[in-house]
Amino acid sequence: MRPQKLNTDERDRALPGLKARGWTHDAERDAITKSYRFADFARAFGWMTKVALAAEKMDHHPEWRNVYNRVEVVLTTHDARGLTTLDLELADRMDVLAAG
């Protein structure tokens, strides 16, 4: 069973913490976005590999784009047509992996 789209109260509770960590809410898509920067391409790609393994275990995959040391991420749950707990969990995991 797929998670349900966050309701307004759930989204409003989650967004301040995400914004404090550099995430932006795209209200039109009901998605969150973030740009990560790494020391070089190898570190960016290494992080993407770790995230890919975590995302595969979650069966929840990011939209992302990599250019050299920068990775642009968009998280939304297409099946639910907006943010779900899966997006929040993957955002948390991405931040933890980027920190270290």
Buried (B, 14 or more C-beta within 10 A) or exposed (E): EEBEBBEEEBBEEBBEEBEEEEBBBEEEBBBBBBEBEBEEEEBBBEBBEBBEEBBEEEEBBBEBEBEEBEBBBBBBBEEBEBBBBBBBBBBEBBBEBBEE
